[in-house]
Amino acid sequence: MPFLGISDLWLFAATVTVFVLLPGPGMLSLLTASARGGWRAGWATWLGLVSGEQLFIAAAAVGVAAVLAAHPLLFSTLQWAGVAYLAWIGIGLLRAPAVATTQAPRRRQGDFANGVAVTMLNPKAIGFYVAFFPLFIDPARQRGALTFLAMDGVILLISLVFSALFIAAGHWGARRVATRPQLGAWLRRGAGVCLLGFAARLALTAP
């Protein structure tokens, strides 16, 4: 049964977890900040990342809510577009070169500001949330803002848990391991397989 209008809470949480674990600028900024400045620098960076992300989530939620209220048929189309988008990301991860690396962002004026900048310099994130949210909203049982707040809460909780691990890893000097091309390639491939599986499951349940 949907939880607060979220059609599949566990699949939603699993998909968010996969994206959090993907090697990227956010993960590397946490690792490098904590390796350089310890726990305090790591958590300041995380707060910056989350602050920037909340702006994207809020903008996406407003857009998705407007479509849901005014155009139910268009919302269904948006759900199918989200399935295709998820599958496209999965295929892209599987096809990514094994030697591909992600550059760690340079330090700016401070750890918090650096975290905000890392998120805001990726405007494609808002497109992701616009495609992502409709996949897990039950139009018949959604509760408006409460549903989006619940989804945002799940994202924040998962980010908090795994970011704590990244910060600890950076503090212990595991940054070099995390930036190895081969390790990153295997993580991307595993995430690609997971996302394709999630897309297939969502396609079977989409209206």
Backbone bond lengths (Angstrom), bond angles and torsions (degrees), N, CA, C in turn:
res aa  C-N    CA-C-N  psi(-1)  N-CA   C-N-CA  omega(-1)  CA-C   N-CA-C  phi
1 M - - - 1.471 - - 1.527 109.76 -
2 P 1.340 117.06 136.65 1.466 119.47 -178.13 1.516 112.13 -58.90
3 F 1.317 115.77 142.37 1.460 122.84 177.94 1.513 108.75 -102.37
4 L 1.340 116.26 111.78 1.467 121.77 -179.45 1.526 112.16 52.68
5 G 1.312 116.38 35.10 1.460 120.96 178.02 1.514 114.84 87.45
6 I 1.338 117.39 0.17 1.469 120.98 175.48 1.523 107.67 -86.73
7 S 1.326 117.41 117.27 1.459 120.92 -170.07 1.522 113.72 -66.45
8 D 1.315 117.79 -35.58 1.470 121.26 -179.80 1.517 108.01 -144.38
9 L 1.330 115.28 88.29 1.465 120.67 -173.28 1.522 111.79 -61.05
10 W 1.332 117.22 -43.90 1.464 120.26 -176.13 1.520 111.81 -67.89
11 L 1.323 117.04 -38.93 1.469 119.32 177.40 1.521 109.99 -68.70
12 F 1.325 116.80 -37.64 1.460 120.88 175.83 1.528 110.28 -59.05
13 A 1.343 116.00 -47.69 1.464 120.50 -179.76 1.523 111.18 -63.76
14 A 1.334 117.19 -40.15 1.463 120.40 179.79 1.523 111.38 -64.78
15 T 1.338 116.83 -40.52 1.468 120.56 -179.88 1.526 110.64 -67.15
16 V 1.315 116.67 -42.67 1.473 120.13 177.10 1.523 110.19 -60.37
17 T 1.333 116.64 -41.37 1.465 120.87 179.90 1.523 111.33 -60.81
18 V 1.333 116.98 -42.57 1.463 120.57 178.95 1.523 110.57 -59.52
19 F 1.339 116.96 -44.52 1.461 119.66 -178.89 1.530 111.82 -68.40
20 V 1.327 117.06 -35.65 1.464 119.94 177.98 1.524 110.83 -64.49
21 L 1.337 116.05 -35.98 1.468 120.44 -176.75 1.526 113.80 -82.09
22 L 1.338 117.39 -8.39 1.461 119.06 179.04 1.528 110.87 -67.23
23 P 1.336 117.37 134.03 1.471 118.78 175.33 1.522 110.24 -61.81
24 G 1.292 116.76 131.37 1.456 120.53 -179.42 1.508 110.49 -168.60
25 P 1.333 117.19 -178.21 1.468 120.65 -178.42 1.519 113.29 -58.62
26 G 1.338 117.22 -37.17 1.453 119.19 -179.65 1.512 112.49 -64.01
27 M 1.339 115.93 -48.35 1.457 120.53 179.12 1.528 110.74 -60.74
28 L 1.329 116.17 -45.83 1.457 119.58 -177.17 1.530 112.46 -68.43
29 S 1.341 116.16 -31.64 1.470 117.80 177.49 1.525 110.66 -66.72
30 L 1.344 117.29 -36.27 1.463 120.51 176.31 1.527 110.96 -66.31
31 L 1.331 116.09 -44.16 1.465 120.63 -178.91 1.526 111.40 -63.66
32 T 1.325 115.74 -47.48 1.461 119.09 -175.94 1.531 111.48 -69.86
33 A 1.346 116.76 -39.19 1.466 119.56 -179.59 1.523 110.82 -64.80
34 S 1.335 116.98 -43.84 1.463 119.71 -178.59 1.519 111.89 -72.51
35 A 1.351 117.11 -31.92 1.461 119.68 176.39 1.523 110.64 -67.48
36 R 1.343 115.59 -33.58 1.463 120.30 -177.57 1.525 112.15 -84.70
37 G 1.355 115.95 -43.18 1.458 119.15 -170.84 1.513 115.71 -122.51
38 G 1.345 117.32 8.34 1.455 119.58 176.80 1.521 113.50 80.65
39 W 1.347 114.21 -164.75 1.459 120.68 -174.56 1.524 112.10 -61.19
40 R 1.322 116.40 -41.24 1.463 119.52 -176.39 1.524 111.47 -62.00
41 A 1.326 116.70 -44.08 1.461 120.47 179.37 1.528 110.57 -65.91
42 G 1.327 116.72 -38.78 1.451 120.65 179.59 1.516 112.43 -62.85
43 W 1.340 116.48 -46.28 1.463 119.14 -178.59 1.521 112.01 -72.12
44 A 1.329 117.64 -32.11 1.464 119.66 175.12 1.527 110.25 -63.68
45 T 1.332 116.50 -39.36 1.463 120.63 177.18 1.514 110.69 -65.12
46 W 1.340 116.47 -42.45 1.469 119.79 179.13 1.521 111.28 -60.77
47 L 1.328 117.07 -42.20 1.466 120.30 178.52 1.526 110.76 -61.61
48 G 1.321 116.56 -37.69 1.454 120.25 177.13 1.522 111.77 -66.08
49 L 1.331 116.63 -44.71 1.469 121.04 178.16 1.523 110.98 -59.02
50 V 1.331 115.63 -46.34 1.463 121.08 -177.98 1.519 111.30 -66.64
51 S 1.327 116.87 -39.36 1.461 120.36 -179.70 1.525 110.94 -61.77
52 G 1.318 116.74 -44.79 1.456 119.73 177.30 1.517 111.89 -64.80
53 E 1.325 115.70 -40.12 1.462 120.23 -178.77 1.522 111.80 -65.33
54 Q 1.336 116.95 -35.12 1.461 119.88 -179.41 1.528 111.72 -62.60
55 L 1.310 116.80 -32.97 1.464 119.81 177.31 1.521 110.37 -64.68
56 F 1.328 117.04 -43.06 1.457 120.93 178.35 1.525 111.10 -65.98
57 I 1.335 116.77 -42.63 1.462 120.76 -179.24 1.531 110.62 -62.86
58 A 1.335 116.50 -43.06 1.462 120.14 -179.97 1.528 110.86 -63.01
59 A 1.329 116.71 -44.19 1.466 120.11 179.78 1.526 111.07 -63.97
60 A 1.337 116.42 -41.99 1.460 120.24 179.26 1.523 111.06 -66.04
61 A 1.334 117.02 -41.53 1.467 120.98 -178.93 1.520 111.10 -62.33
62 V 1.331 117.13 -41.89 1.461 120.78 179.05 1.524 110.48 -61.67
63 G 1.339 116.18 -44.40 1.462 120.17 179.83 1.515 112.75 -64.87
64 V 1.321 117.33 -44.92 1.456 121.66 -179.34 1.523 110.63 -66.43
65 A 1.338 117.26 -40.94 1.462 120.82 179.66 1.527 110.82 -63.01
66 A 1.327 117.34 -37.98 1.461 121.06 179.55 1.529 110.76 -65.29
67 V 1.323 116.13 -42.58 1.470 120.13 178.43 1.521 110.20 -64.96
68 L 1.329 116.95 -42.53 1.457 121.58 -179.00 1.523 111.42 -61.16
69 A 1.334 117.14 -41.33 1.455 121.30 -177.04 1.527 112.85 -74.48
70 A 1.322 116.88 -37.80 1.464 120.07 -172.20 1.526 114.16 -97.09
71 H 1.325 117.45 -28.09 1.465 119.89 -173.23 1.531 110.60 -139.56
72 P 1.341 118.20 80.77 1.475 120.54 -179.19 1.529 113.04 -57.11
73 L 1.327 117.17 -39.15 1.465 119.74 -179.85 1.523 110.70 -66.77
74 L 1.319 116.47 -40.30 1.459 120.29 177.86 1.525 110.31 -64.92
75 F 1.345 116.98 -33.36 1.457 120.17 177.91 1.529 110.24 -63.76
76 S 1.334 116.56 -40.23 1.467 120.21 177.07 1.526 110.47 -62.41
77 T 1.323 116.00 -40.51 1.469 120.09 176.81 1.519 110.58 -63.19
78 L 1.331 115.87 -38.86 1.463 120.92 178.73 1.530 110.64 -64.06
79 Q 1.340 117.10 -35.14 1.456 120.73 177.06 1.531 111.17 -63.30
80 W 1.325 116.06 -44.28 1.466 119.29 179.02 1.530 111.28 -67.13
81 A 1.329 115.95 -35.40 1.463 119.32 175.64 1.523 110.04 -63.56
82 G 1.335 116.47 -36.06 1.457 120.55 177.42 1.515 112.20 -65.43
83 V 1.342 116.82 -40.53 1.471 120.46 176.02 1.524 110.07 -59.20
84 A 1.343 115.77 -46.65 1.466 120.27 179.91 1.526 110.73 -63.20
85 Y 1.326 116.34 -38.97 1.463 120.86 -179.44 1.526 110.70 -64.94
86 L 1.336 116.32 -42.39 1.459 121.00 178.84 1.529 110.48 -62.74
87 A 1.336 115.93 -43.74 1.465 120.18 178.73 1.531 110.92 -64.65
88 W 1.336 116.43 -38.63 1.470 120.84 -179.80 1.523 110.60 -63.94
89 I 1.337 116.24 -40.55 1.462 119.50 177.19 1.522 110.05 -63.70
90 G 1.345 116.41 -43.60 1.460 120.41 179.51 1.518 112.57 -59.88
91 I 1.333 116.88 -45.62 1.468 121.03 178.97 1.525 110.07 -63.84
92 G 1.333 116.30 -40.79 1.467 119.86 178.99 1.513 111.86 -61.48
93 L 1.331 117.07 -38.70 1.464 120.50 178.70 1.521 111.28 -67.43
94 L 1.333 117.27 -37.35 1.463 120.75 179.27 1.525 111.36 -68.94
95 R 1.325 116.90 -31.60 1.460 121.36 -177.25 1.527 113.33 -90.44
96 A 1.329 117.08 -4.99 1.468 119.90 -177.79 1.522 110.11 -63.12
97 P 1.322 118.83 139.51 1.469 121.70 179.15 1.514 111.85 -58.68
98 A 1.304 116.18 143.62 1.471 120.60 -178.81 1.514 112.36 -64.07
99 V 1.330 117.00 -25.16 1.467 120.34 -176.48 1.517 111.99 -93.06
100 A 1.353 116.35 3.27 1.465 118.34 -178.03 1.518 110.25 -64.47
101 T 1.306 115.39 137.67 1.464 120.73 178.27 1.514 109.23 -126.70
102 T 1.291 116.12 159.82 1.460 122.29 176.88 1.514 108.49 -114.37
103 Q 1.306 115.24 123.48 1.454 119.35 -177.53 1.522 110.82 -73.64
104 A 1.291 115.94 133.00 1.455 119.74 175.00 1.521 108.83 -71.74
105 P 1.336 117.50 135.88 1.459 119.60 -179.29 1.521 111.63 -65.99
106 R 1.304 114.73 146.73 1.458 119.27 177.28 1.514 110.61 -75.61
107 R 1.302 114.22 152.16 1.468 119.19 178.78 1.520 109.48 -70.22
108 R 1.330 114.88 138.39 1.461 119.47 176.86 1.524 108.28 -109.63
109 Q 1.323 117.89 -137.46 1.455 119.88 -172.70 1.519 112.70 -71.23
110 G 1.307 119.38 -24.66 1.448 121.85 -178.99 1.507 109.34 -170.16
111 D 1.319 115.92 168.86 1.455 119.25 -176.30 1.529 111.76 -66.44
112 F 1.338 117.35 -42.91 1.458 119.84 178.62 1.532 110.74 -63.13
113 A 1.336 116.06 -47.92 1.464 120.51 179.30 1.518 111.17 -61.55
114 N 1.316 116.69 -36.46 1.453 120.40 178.65 1.525 110.16 -63.88
115 G 1.347 116.89 -42.39 1.450 120.55 179.01 1.521 111.98 -62.75
116 V 1.332 116.71 -43.97 1.466 120.41 177.66 1.524 110.37 -60.88
117 A 1.337 116.76 -44.87 1.462 120.93 -178.20 1.522 111.89 -63.55
118 V 1.335 117.03 -39.60 1.466 120.15 179.62 1.520 110.46 -59.42
119 T 1.333 117.28 -42.24 1.459 120.70 179.15 1.518 111.54 -71.57
120 M 1.312 117.87 -47.14 1.460 121.17 -174.77 1.526 112.83 -69.12
121 L 1.330 117.10 -22.38 1.463 119.71 177.37 1.527 112.00 -80.10
122 N 1.333 116.41 4.43 1.453 121.14 177.06 1.529 108.81 -120.42
123 P 1.346 118.11 71.63 1.467 121.04 -176.41 1.522 113.27 -64.85
124 K 1.326 117.95 -14.48 1.468 120.15 176.77 1.521 111.14 -64.82
125 A 1.335 117.26 -15.31 1.457 120.84 -178.45 1.523 111.57 -61.52
126 I 1.340 117.57 -36.78 1.453 119.58 -179.28 1.526 110.24 -65.76
127 G 1.338 117.00 -36.67 1.462 120.62 175.61 1.508 111.57 -63.12
128 F 1.327 115.75 -37.10 1.458 119.89 177.93 1.521 110.80 -61.98
129 Y 1.319 117.48 -47.17 1.460 119.73 -177.65 1.528 111.66 -68.09
130 V 1.325 117.60 -35.18 1.466 120.36 177.00 1.527 110.03 -61.18
131 A 1.329 116.85 -38.23 1.468 120.72 178.87 1.524 111.84 -81.53
132 F 1.316 117.32 -27.18 1.463 122.07 -171.75 1.529 112.61 -82.41
133 F 1.322 117.84 -46.74 1.460 121.02 -176.09 1.532 113.65 -57.09
134 P 1.345 118.79 -47.13 1.475 117.79 -177.25 1.522 114.31 -59.69
135 L 1.317 117.62 -24.35 1.463 120.32 -178.75 1.522 112.13 -61.07
136 F 1.315 117.30 -27.78 1.465 120.73 -171.31 1.534 113.18 -119.41
137 I 1.324 117.21 15.34 1.456 120.90 178.12 1.530 109.35 -103.17
138 D 1.311 116.30 127.85 1.463 121.65 174.84 1.528 107.89 -89.09
139 P 1.344 118.24 107.88 1.470 119.79 -175.32 1.523 113.78 -57.41
140 A 1.350 116.70 -31.02 1.470 119.94 -176.90 1.522 112.59 -79.30
141 R 1.332 117.18 -24.92 1.463 120.39 -175.20 1.528 113.49 -117.61
142 Q 1.331 118.04 0.09 1.461 119.61 -178.37 1.516 110.34 -64.07
143 R 1.330 115.38 150.33 1.470 121.90 -176.43 1.519 111.93 -118.28
144 G 1.300 115.42 34.46 1.452 119.53 175.55 1.515 113.15 65.34
145 A 1.313 115.45 -129.79 1.467 120.57 -175.95 1.524 111.81 -60.36
146 L 1.334 117.46 -32.05 1.463 120.50 -179.25 1.528 111.12 -63.04
147 T 1.329 116.80 -37.89 1.469 120.27 178.21 1.522 110.56 -64.57
148 F 1.343 116.63 -45.19 1.462 119.66 179.82 1.526 111.59 -66.05
149 L 1.330 116.87 -36.88 1.464 119.52 177.59 1.523 110.94 -65.18
150 A 1.337 116.67 -38.87 1.465 120.12 177.60 1.523 110.80 -64.04
151 M 1.327 117.00 -42.66 1.465 120.77 178.97 1.526 110.46 -64.69
152 D 1.326 116.11 -41.94 1.458 119.88 178.20 1.525 110.41 -64.00
153 G 1.336 116.68 -37.90 1.459 120.14 178.22 1.515 112.48 -62.70
154 V 1.333 116.50 -39.66 1.472 120.46 177.39 1.523 110.01 -63.50
155 I 1.341 116.51 -44.34 1.469 120.88 179.05 1.518 110.76 -59.69
156 L 1.333 116.33 -45.35 1.464 120.64 -179.41 1.528 111.69 -63.86
157 L 1.331 116.80 -42.06 1.468 120.44 -178.61 1.523 111.15 -63.92
158 I 1.340 116.41 -45.90 1.462 120.09 179.91 1.524 110.54 -65.36
159 S 1.334 116.01 -42.05 1.460 119.94 177.61 1.519 111.00 -60.69
160 L 1.330 116.47 -41.28 1.464 121.04 -179.44 1.527 111.27 -62.43
161 V 1.332 116.41 -45.95 1.473 121.04 -177.28 1.522 111.18 -63.36
162 F 1.324 116.74 -50.99 1.459 119.14 -175.39 1.525 112.24 -76.63
163 S 1.317 117.17 -29.74 1.465 119.39 176.09 1.521 110.11 -65.21
164 A 1.330 116.79 -34.84 1.461 119.75 176.05 1.525 110.40 -60.22
165 L 1.330 116.64 -38.21 1.463 120.85 177.63 1.527 111.00 -68.07
166 F 1.337 116.76 -41.49 1.466 120.05 178.89 1.526 110.80 -63.40
167 I 1.336 115.30 -42.73 1.468 119.48 179.97 1.522 110.44 -63.95
168 A 1.346 116.27 -41.34 1.461 119.69 177.31 1.525 110.81 -63.56
169 A 1.342 116.60 -40.82 1.463 120.43 179.65 1.523 110.86 -63.33
170 G 1.342 116.28 -42.23 1.456 119.45 177.60 1.512 111.68 -64.82
171 H 1.309 116.08 -38.63 1.463 120.64 179.66 1.533 111.13 -64.44
172 W 1.330 116.08 -31.75 1.464 120.48 -179.94 1.533 112.71 -89.57
173 G 1.338 116.61 3.07 1.457 119.59 175.84 1.510 114.90 84.43
174 A 1.347 117.51 24.95 1.466 119.50 -178.97 1.520 112.30 -88.51
175 R 1.319 117.52 8.18 1.459 120.47 -178.10 1.523 112.27 -58.14
176 R 1.338 117.53 -37.22 1.469 119.88 -179.00 1.527 111.45 -65.09
177 V 1.319 115.80 -38.06 1.465 119.00 178.99 1.527 110.51 -66.26
178 A 1.344 115.23 -42.27 1.460 119.72 -176.68 1.520 112.61 -65.86
179 T 1.328 117.59 -24.88 1.460 120.12 -177.79 1.521 112.99 -97.20
180 R 1.338 118.68 7.61 1.453 120.32 175.30 1.519 110.11 -67.07
181 P 1.320 118.99 129.63 1.466 121.38 -178.07 1.522 113.61 -56.27
182 Q 1.335 118.01 -43.65 1.461 120.00 -177.26 1.526 111.69 -64.85
183 L 1.323 117.28 -41.07 1.455 120.13 178.98 1.521 110.12 -64.10
184 G 1.314 116.25 -44.43 1.459 120.17 178.15 1.519 111.82 -61.28
185 A 1.358 116.48 -38.22 1.463 120.55 179.46 1.523 111.24 -63.29
186 W 1.319 117.25 -43.37 1.466 120.35 179.64 1.519 111.49 -67.15
187 L 1.320 116.84 -37.06 1.460 119.96 176.40 1.526 110.87 -64.40
188 R 1.321 116.94 -42.17 1.466 120.52 178.72 1.524 111.07 -64.29
189 R 1.341 117.33 -41.78 1.460 119.59 -179.82 1.526 111.79 -65.64
190 G 1.335 115.45 -41.72 1.460 118.40 177.39 1.513 111.68 -62.23
191 A 1.334 115.90 -42.02 1.465 119.94 177.87 1.516 111.06 -64.50
192 G 1.333 117.08 -38.84 1.464 121.04 178.60 1.512 112.02 -60.50
193 V 1.333 117.20 -44.00 1.467 121.15 178.18 1.528 110.38 -62.85
194 C 1.321 116.86 -43.69 1.469 120.87 179.41 1.525 111.31 -61.26
195 L 1.330 116.12 -45.02 1.458 119.37 -177.12 1.520 111.74 -66.90
196 L 1.322 117.60 -36.65 1.462 120.04 176.36 1.527 110.62 -64.91
197 G 1.324 115.84 -39.32 1.462 119.21 176.71 1.520 111.96 -64.70
198 F 1.339 116.30 -42.07 1.467 119.99 178.50 1.525 110.45 -64.14
199 A 1.335 116.99 -40.88 1.459 120.80 179.39 1.527 111.01 -62.25
200 A 1.336 116.31 -41.10 1.463 120.67 179.35 1.533 110.22 -63.35
201 R 1.311 117.07 -43.65 1.471 120.57 179.93 1.521 111.05 -64.45
202 L 1.327 116.72 -42.66 1.460 120.54 179.45 1.526 111.22 -65.63
203 A 1.329 116.76 -35.77 1.457 120.63 178.85 1.525 111.19 -63.12
204 L 1.337 116.76 -33.61 1.462 120.96 -179.66 1.525 112.19 -72.44
205 T 1.326 116.70 -23.46 1.465 120.22 -177.62 1.519 113.78 -107.00
206 A 1.330 117.03 -6.82 1.467 120.34 -178.88 1.523 110.37 -68.47
207 P 1.341 117.87 147.10 1.475 120.46 -179.18 1.519 112.29 -70.82
